[in-house]
Amino acid sequence: MYRKPWMRHYLSPGETAEIFDVTPASLRGWTRKGLLRAETTRGGHRRYPVSEVLRLARIKGVEIESSLFASVKLLIIDSDVEYSKALHKSLNGVSGVTEVAVAHDGFMAGCLVSQFKPDVVLLDLRVPGIDSSLICSFIKHDHQTKFIRVIAMCRNCSKQQQQKIIELGAEECLPKPFPMNRLKQVMGLGGADE
C-alpha cells in the first residue's frame, strides 16, 4: 500500500508516476486516452487532481491510503430535506471530506455540478420532477464532468433501476437508509469501520 503523505488537491506528474510505478510518459498516454484527467497550470505544467489519482488507483487495483490526501468535495442531490440535512451533518466532519453541498431539485443540481465542481455526487434516484438517470448520464458523458464519481442511493428501488444507474456510470447504488460506514467505504474514506 502506498503511504507517502500529500495534503494538496493536485499532484505533479512525478508524484503520480511514483504512485503507479510508471514513467511520466505513461501518464501522458493515459491522459491522451482519457483514463486520467489532468489540468494545466498557467505556466503550462500538468497536474493531476488527487480525486482522479484515487479513482484510477481503484480501477487499476493500486492500494493508496486515501486519508493521506487532500480531501473530497461532495454534492448531495436529494429532495428529502431531512435526510439530506442528516447526511450533510454526518459527512461535514468526516476526515477526507472538505466541503459538502446539497441540491434539492434538478435546477440546483445542474448549477452545483458546474459551479461547485464536486469530486463525488451522491444522487438519489427518486427526486420528484427530474430523471436521476439523465443527471447521471449527463455527468458521465460530458467531457468536463465525466470524472466526477456518482454514487446513487434509493429507497425501495427495483433491481432493474439499480442496474440501469450502474450501467449509466454510477459506481454503486446504496439502499436508503444506509449506515454511514458503508458510504465511507464506497467513497474510499478512512475510518470506514467506525
BELSULCOR-V406141 format. One record per residue. N is the residue number from 1. PHI is phi as a letter, one per 30 degrees, with the letter a starting at -180 (* if undefined). OMEGA is omega in whole degrees, 0 to 359 (none if undefined). Layout:
N|PHI|OMEGA ; N|PHI|OMEGA
This chain:
1|*|180 ; 2|d|187 ; 3|b|181 ; 4|d|186 ; 5|d|168 ; 6|b|178 ; 7|b|180 ; 8|b|178 ; 9|d|183 ; 10|b|177 ; 11|b|177 ; 12|d|176 ; 13|e|179 ; 14|d|179 ; 15|d|181 ; 16|d|178 ; 17|d|179 ; 18|d|179 ; 19|d|184 ; 20|d|180 ; 21|h|178 ; 22|b|177 ; 23|d|174 ; 24|e|178 ; 25|d|177 ; 26|d|178 ; 27|d|178 ; 28|d|178 ; 29|d|178 ; 30|d|179 ; 31|d|179 ; 32|d|180 ; 33|d|180 ; 34|i|180 ; 35|d|184 ; 36|b|181 ; 37|d|176 ; 38|b|174 ; 39|c|182 ; 40|c|178 ; 41|d|177 ; 42|d|179 ; 43|d|177 ; 44|i|180 ; 45|c|181 ; 46|d|176 ; 47|b|183 ; 48|c|177 ; 49|d|181 ; 50|e|180 ; 51|d|178 ; 52|d|180 ; 53|d|179 ; 54|d|180 ; 55|d|182 ; 56|d|178 ; 57|d|177 ; 58|d|181 ; 59|d|184 ; 60|d|178 ; 61|i|177 ; 62|d|182 ; 63|d|177 ; 64|b|175 ; 65|d|189 ; 66|d|180 ; 67|d|178 ; 68|d|185 ; 69|c|169 ; 70|e|196 ; 71|c|195 ; 72|c|170 ; 73|c|186 ; 74|c|174 ; 75|c|176 ; 76|c|176 ; 77|c|184 ; 78|a|180 ; 79|d|178 ; 80|d|187 ; 81|d|182 ; 82|d|180 ; 83|d|181 ; 84|d|175 ; 85|d|179 ; 86|d|177 ; 87|d|180 ; 88|e|181 ; 89|d|181 ; 90|d|184 ; 91|d|185 ; 92|e|181 ; 93|c|183 ; 94|d|176 ; 95|d|181 ; 96|j|178 ; 97|c|181 ; 98|d|183 ; 99|b|176 ; 100|b|175 ; 101|b|182 ; 102|b|173 ; 103|b|181 ; 104|c|179 ; 105|b|184 ; 106|d|180 ; 107|d|181 ; 108|d|178 ; 109|d|179 ; 110|d|179 ; 111|d|184 ; 112|d|177 ; 113|d|183 ; 114|d|184 ; 115|c|182 ; 116|d|180 ; 117|h|181 ; 118|d|172 ; 119|d|182 ; 120|b|173 ; 121|c|174 ; 122|c|193 ; 123|c|174 ; 124|d|182 ; 125|d|183 ; 126|b|175 ; 127|c|182 ; 128|e|175 ; 129|i|178 ; 130|b|176 ; 131|c|184 ; 132|d|178 ; 133|d|176 ; 134|d|177 ; 135|d|179 ; 136|d|181 ; 137|d|178 ; 138|e|181 ; 139|d|187 ; 140|d|181 ; 141|c|177 ; 142|d|185 ; 143|d|180 ; 144|d|185 ; 145|b|187 ; 146|d|181 ; 147|d|176 ; 148|d|178 ; 149|d|177 ; 150|c|174 ; 151|c|182 ; 152|d|174 ; 153|b|184 ; 154|a|174 ; 155|c|177 ; 156|h|177 ; 157|d|177 ; 158|d|176 ; 159|d|179 ; 160|d|178 ; 161|d|180 ; 162|d|180 ; 163|d|181 ; 164|d|183 ; 165|d|176 ; 166|d|179 ; 167|d|179 ; 168|d|175 ; 169|k|176 ; 170|d|181 ; 171|d|187 ; 172|a|172 ; 173|b|183 ; 174|c|176 ; 175|d|178 ; 176|d|350 ; 177|d|180 ; 178|b|177 ; 179|d|181 ; 180|e|180 ; 181|d|177 ; 182|d|178 ; 183|d|178 ; 184|e|180 ; 185|d|181 ; 186|d|180 ; 187|d|180 ; 188|i|180 ; 189|c|178 ; 190|d|177 ; 191|i|181 ; 192|d|182 ; 193|c|181 ; 194|d|none
